[in-house]
């Protein structure tokens, strides 16, 4: 099977082209560095099947970041029958630098000039025949999003693979690297100069009388005051819609699950199943899984599409630009703000996304502090605590408080990064290249499919898989009493002293400990502890609040619990991902200890303040 490699700079549409050719729904976000691993798929063209590889985005074959190293290693291996250099028609000069380096390695190259629709709107015209003469390899114009030009591209690729395409690559003849840094710089300068010469001959621009939409928006979104104001308003709007829209669907789902639970109980009674078995299956496994679905699904089904719309629109790189100087002052890298945004969906994904950071020291800082931002598993519990104990039913106030929680998380991320920079990971912050993609109209259909299928249902499925056996364990602990006291209550009593020091109690702290496999489990486990192993009947936030009130839960404990939800050890999946990325038990342990230490210190401080002044 012929092997085709797709190579190019970040954010030139490689993954979109990959999807168009293979039909595989690879995640394609409108920001640089999304693809950090090799994705593979198959494409059939005129009876022949081709294997396609979507390489990580790279600006150069002289690797600096992990994703560039992956692309370089694959291309240097020489196993590809044809390499497609995907270029950006709106910025051809920059894209040609990599294409020229690829020509030094192989003559079996096809250049795909992508994003021609954006170039046309910007008044940019690329002379494709002239570009083909300058390079000496096939050149095809395409718009991968509309699948324009993909048929022509595959025809030229097939001709190259079969040896029917005459290839005379116009190489610089200088290799791609030198023996010394000075030699490498001189070689790089030759590629840059050659790319400039080709672009001057093949690219023409119409004079635009008015600024483009991207330029007009960036005048507002990239300035310090207005940029931060818009960022806060967008967060406030996203959280308001999430809180306002999630409550009633959550109550409806739980009502349906409770009615189904009653039917299952009647069926169990009719079958005369043993009461312990019924309790373990219904009060343990079923009730916990049902609570996780009812609590998590509605807010995720709202938050993820909204967040994905911002990503698809091209706003997230602007967030990185605004936050760059803050992270640099903390001794970290501005790209960490991108991984921070990934962590809002899932901390494990945020840790994996840290590969886009070139410096190993700064990459470790980003890995160790990613859990400072609340993931989707913590959002339902945060929303519940804020809605019940602080906002008192006001969705706008609740959204404002949740935004403040997120800002506190960002502040603590910067504080943790600064602490690491001054202690275990000393060093100077490095510079980096951040490409600002143009704003693009979000693809509503793809956003909904991707956010629901690839994010909401994927995360929910993982939570349910973890919640079901955890519910069985919690039920067993709640019903096994070797000394007359259930094991669950004994464990809660044992943790009561450290829990009180932190402004909570033993039951809450035990729920955090037992919820370590997934943050989604903490609130359901707490309900099981307080209701002696049964969640049936907890149909709404009000009913759950009544359970907490009966247990003596006050707004003071709610505040400390809220803080600890923000800052405590990452879930098991995130820790395993951190170990996979760092290959170090020491750094993985620190990834768990660091946010926990911050959370314990903040909870103890809040508790002391409330006792002295409230």
N, C-alpha and C positions, 0 to 999 in steps of 0.2 A: 504494500500500500504506500503510495507516494506520501512523503511527509512535508507539510507546508508550515513554515514558521511565520507568525505575524509579529513584527518588531516595529518599535516607534517610540516617540516621546510620550510621557504621560498626557492624558487628556486629548489625544488626537482621534479617538473613536475606534481604537483597536478592538476593544471588547464588543462594541456595537457591530463592527464588521464581522467579528467572530460569530456573534449571534445570528446575523443576517445570513451567513454562509452555512452554518451548522444547524440552525434552529434551536440551539441550546440556549436557555434563558440565563446566560451569565450575567451577574450583577454589574450594571454599568452606571456608576455614579458620576455626576458632573463635578468632579474635583480630582486633583492629581493624586497618583499613588494608590488608587483603589485596588488594582490587581497586584498582589505581592507574591503570588504563586503561579506556577504554570498550569493553565487550564487547557484541556484537550477536548476535541470533538471530531465528528466525521462529517464530510460533505460529499455528496454524490453529484458528479457533473458528467453528463452524457455517457452514462454507463460505467464510469470509473469512480471508485471511492477513494477519497483523499482523507488523510489524517491531518487535522489542523491543530496547531499549538499556539495559544495566545500568551506570548511572553510578557513579563512585567515591563512597565514603562521605564525607559532609560534615556538619558540625555547623551550618554557616551558609552563606549565599550570599555573604557578604562574604569573599572568598577569602583564605586565609592560606597554606595548603599547596598543592603542585602538584595533588593530587587534588581539592581543593576548587575550584581554579581551573578544572579540566577540567569538573566538574559545573556550575559557575556559567556558564561560557561556553556550554555546550550549552543550558542552560535559558533563558538570556537571548536566545539566537538565535530562540526561538519556533517552531521547526520541528516540535515534538512535537504530534501531534493530541490526545494525552491524557497527563498525567503522573500516575503512581501514587506517592504519598507513603507509603513503607513505614515504619510505626511499630512500636515495641517495646511490647507490651502490659504488660510488667513495669516499664517506665519511660516511661509515656505522656507525662508532663509534659515531659521533655527532648526527646522525638521531635516533639512538637507545635510546638516553636519553629521548626524547619525547615519543617514543613507550613504554618504560618502565613505564613512568608516566601514559600513557593511560591504561596500564594493571592494574594499581592500581584502576582505576575507573570502568572498565568493563572487563569481560572475553570474550565478544562477539567481538573479535578483529581479524582482518586479517592483516598481515604485507605484504606490496607490496614493494619489492626491485626494484626500478625503475632505469633508466639510466644505464642499464646493457651494452648497446653498448659503452658508454663512459668509463665504467670501463674496458671493454675488451681492448679498445684501450690504456688505461693507464697501462695495465698489471695487473689489479686487478681481483681476482677471489673470489666470495662469495660462500661458501658451503651452499646451501639452505637447504638440509636435516639436516645438523648439526645445522644451525641457528634455524630451526623449533624445534629441540629437546631442544635447550637451552632456547627458549622462551615458549614452550608449547602451542603455537597457530599456526594456518596455516600461512605459508610463501610462497609467490609466486614471482618468478622473472619476470620482465616485462621491455619492452621498449615502453612506451606509445606513443612516436612519430611515431613508426612503427606499433603500435597496436599489438605488440608481447606480448603474455601472458595475454591479456585482457580476452580471453575466459576462461582460467584457473582461473583467478581471480574471475570472476563472478560465476564460479562453486563452488569455496570455499566459497564465500560470501553467495550464496544460501544455501549451506549446513549449515552454521552457523545460518542463519535466520530460517531455518526449524528445527534446533536442531539435525541434523544428524552428525555434526562434533564434535568429542571428544575434549574438551577444558580443558587443565590443565595449565593455565598461571603460569609461574614461577615468582611470584611477589617478590619484595624486602621486602614487608610487613612493610613499614615505612610511608605509606600515601604519600601525595604530598607536604605537607607544615607543618610547626611547629608553635607553639604559639608565638615564639620569632624569631628575625632575626638569632640568633645563631643556633637555632634549625632548621630553614629553610635551612641554609647553610650546616648543617650537613646532612640533608636529601638529598640535592642536590648533595653533595659529594658522597653519596651512589649510586645514579643513575649514576653518572659519572664513578665511579669505576666499577660498574656492566657492563656498556656499554663497557668499556675498556676490561674487561675480556672476554666478548662474542666476541668482534671484534678480539681479539687475537686468539681465537679458530676457528673462522669461516671465516676469511679473510686471503688470501695469496697474496703476491705481487711478480711479476717477476722483477728482476733487470733490469732496463732500462739503456742501454748504452748511449743513447742520450736524451737530454731534450725534453719535449713535446712541441707542438706548442704554447700552452698557456704560458709555462715558457719562451720560446724564445721571444715571443711578449711582455710579461710583463717586460722583462729586458729593453725594450725600452719605452713602454707606461707608465710605473709606475715610471720612473725616472723624477726628477724635470725638467731639461732642455729639454730633448728629449720628455718627455710626454707632456709638454706645447706646444712644437713646432708642434708635430703631431696633437694635439687638434686644434690649430689654422689653420693648413693646411687643416684638415678635414672640419672645418667650412667654410673656404675659398672656398673649392671645392664644398660643398653643395650649398652655396649661388651663386657661379658662374654658376653652372648648372641651378639653379632656375631662375636667371636673364636672362641668355642666352636663355633658352628654353621657357620662359613664354611670351615674347613680341609678337611674331607673332601669336601664338594661341589666345592670348587675342584680338588682332586686328581682327582676323578672326571671332571669336565669336561675337564681337561687330558689325561687318559688317553684319553677319547673323541676329542678333537681329534687326538691323536697317531696313534691307530689310523686315523682318517679320512685323516690326512696320508700314512700309509704306503700306503693304497689309492690316493690320488691320485698318489703317486709311481710306483706300479706301472702305473697307467693312462698316465701320461706316458711311462714307459719303453716300454710297448706301442705307443704312438703314435709313438715315436722322436722326441720333441720335443728340440730343442737343449738341452744341459745348462745354458747360461746362462739360457735362458727358464724352465726348470724351477726353477733356483735362485732367480731373481727372484720367481717366483710363489709357490713353496712355502716356501722358506726366508726370503723377505722378506715378501711381502704376507700369505700365509696364516698363517705362524707368528706374526707380530706381532699380527694381529687375533685369532687364537685365544688367545694369551697374555693379551691385554687382557680378552677375555670371561671366561676361566677365573679370572683374578685379581679382576676387578671385580664380576661378577654375583652370586656368593654373598654377600659382605658387604653389597652394596647391597640385595639382596633381603631381608635381615634388618634392616639399619639403617633404611632408609626407612619400612617399615611401623611399626616401633617409634616412630620420631620422629613420624610422622604421627598415631599414636595419642595421643601427648602433646599434639600440636597440636589434634586434634579434641576432646580432653577439656577443653581450656581452660587448660592449664598454662603455656603460653609467656608470656602476659601477666604471670603471676606472676613469671616470671624477669625480665622487664623491670622490674617493681616493685622486686625485690630489688637489681637492678643500677643502678637510677636514680641513687642518691646517689654511686655509684662513678664513673659517667660524668660526672655534674655536677661532681665534684671535678676531673676531667680537662678540664673546660671543654666537654664534649660534651653530647649529649641522651640521656635515658634510652631513647628509642625506638631508639637505636643497638643496644641489646641484641637487639631484634627482628630487625634486619637482620643482626646477627651470627649469630643462629640460622638465618636463611635461607642465610647463607654456608656453613653446615655441609653443606647439600645441594649448593649450587653458588654460587661466588663471584659469577658473573655475575648470578644471581637475587638475591643479596644486594645487589649494587650497584643493580639496578633497584628493589629494595624500599626503598632509601634515600629514595625520593620521599615516603614517609610522614612524613619529618622536615620541619617547617615552615621553620626557619631555613636559609637558603642556606649560611651558614658551617658550621653543624653538619652539614648534609647533605653538604658537601664532606669534612668530617672522616670521616664514616661511609664515604663512597665510597673515600677514600684508604687506609683501614685495614681494609677488609673482607677483603682477602686475607691478613690476619694469622691468620685462623682456617682450619684445614684443610678443604678441600672434599672431596666424596666421592671425587674422583680421587686424592687423597693418602692416604686412609685405608687402602687395601690395602697400599701400600708401608710405611706406618707400622706396620701390624699385622705384616707380614712381618719387618721389622727388629726389632721388639720381641719377637716370638715366637721368632725364631732366636737372637738374640744376648743377650737380657736376661731374658726370663721363663722360658726353657728348658722350654717345654711347659705351663706353668701358665697356664690361661686366666684365673684370678682375678688373678694377678699381672700378666698382660698387660693386663687391663682396667684395673687400678689405674694402671699406667704410662701407658696411653693417656689415661686421665682426667687424669693429671698433665700430659701434653703439651697437652691442651686447656686446662687451667687456665693453663699457661704462655702459650698463645696469647692467652687473655683478658687476662692481665697485660700482654703486649706490645701488645695493642690499646689498652689504657688508657694505656700509656706513649707509644705513637705518637700517640694523640689529644691527650695532654697536651703533647707536643712541638709538634704543629701549632698548638695553642691558644696557645702561647707564642711562636711564630715566624710562620709564613706566614698563619695564620688566627686572629689574635687577636680576642678578644671575650668577652662574658659569656654564660654558658649561659642559654637561655630556658626558660620553663616550658611545660608541655604537658599536655594532657588524655589520660589513659590509662584507658579503660573496662575494668573487670574483668567479663568475661562470666561467667555462671553455669557451673558444671561440668556437662557434658553427657555422657551415655553415648556413647562412640565408636561410630560406625556401621561395624562390622567389615568388612562387605562392601564398602562404598564406600571405606574406608581401604585395603583390599587392592588394589582395582581402581585407585584413584588413585595409590597409591604405586608399584605395579608398572608401570602403563601410562604415567602422566604423569611419573614421576620416574625409576624404575630403567631402563625400556626406552628412554625418551627420552635420558637421559644416556648409556646404553650405546651406543645407535645413533650418537650424536654421536661417541663415542670410537672406535667401529669405523670410521666414515667418515674420521676423521683418521688412525687407526692404519694402515689399509691402504696408502695412498700413502706414509706415513712409513716403513713397513717396506720398501717398494721403494727409497726413497732411502737408507736405512741399509744395505741389502744392496749397493746400487751402491757406496756409499762404502767398504764392507768388502771389495769385490772388485776395485775399480779401483786399480791400483798403478802409476802412470806412472813412478815412480822406484824401483820394486822394493818399496816399502813401501805397504801399503794406505792410502788417504786417511783412513780412520777412525782408524787407528793414529797417523798423522802428526798429525791434529788432537788426539788424546788426549795425545800427547807434548808438543805445543805448550802445552796447558793444564795440564801437570803441575805447573809451579811455583806458579801461583796456587791450584791444587787442594791442594797440600801445605800451603800457608800456612793454608788453611781446614780442615786436618785430613783431607782426602780425597785424591783423586788426579785426574789429568787425565781418565781414563775416566769417573769419576763426574760431574765437572763438565761434560764433553761431553754426557753423557746428559741432564743438566738443560737444557743449551742446545738440543739437538735435540728435547727433549720440550716445548718451549715451546707448541706448538699445543694440547697437552692434558697435564695432569699425570699422566694414566693411562699415558702412554707412557714415562715416565722409567725405571721398573724394567725393562720389556721391552727398551728401547733399551740399557740397561746390560748386560743379558744378551747381546744381540746383539754388542755391542762386545767382550765378554769371550770369546764363543764364535765369533768370526770370522764373524759374520753369520748364524748358525743358532740357532734356539730349539728345534728338535725334540729331544726327549729330556729336556728340563727338566720332568719330570712332577710335581714336588712342591716344597714349600718346602725340603725337605732337599736335593733335587738342585740347586736354585738356590743354596742355601748352599754346596754343594760347589764350584760354579763360582766363587763369591766367595772361598772359602778357597784354591782353587788359584791365584787371582790375588793372594793375599797380603792379603786383606781381613780386618781384625781388629775387635774390639769397639770400639776407639777410633775407627776410621774409621766404623764403624756409628753411633756416637753423634753424630759430627759430621754425617754424612749425614742422620740423623734430625732434627737441629736445622735443617739446610738444607731438608729437606722441609717443615718447619713454616713457615719464613720464607725465601721467595725470590720472584722476580717472578711475578705472576699469569699465567694462561694467556692465549693470544691472544684467546679469546672474551671473557674478563673485561675485558681492556684495551680491546677494541672497544666493549664495553658502557659502560665508564667514559667513553670519548670521546663516545659518544652522549648520555650523561647530563650531562656537564660542558660539552660543545661547546668543549673547550680541549685543545690539545696539551700545554700546560704541566702541567695537573693530571693528565692521563693519564700523562705521563712520570713525574711524582712518585708516582703510584699504583704504578708499576713499581719506582722507585728506593727508595722508603721501606721496604717489607718486605725488599728485597734488602740494603739497608744494615744493617738490624737483623740479618738472617741472617748476613751476612759478619762483623759485629762479634762476634756470639755464637759462631760457629764458630771464629774466630780466638782468642777468649778461652778457649773450652773446649780447643782444641788446645794453647795455651800452658800452661794449667793441667795438662793431662795430661803434657806433657813435663817440667814442673818437679816434679810431686808424685806422678805415677802410674808 
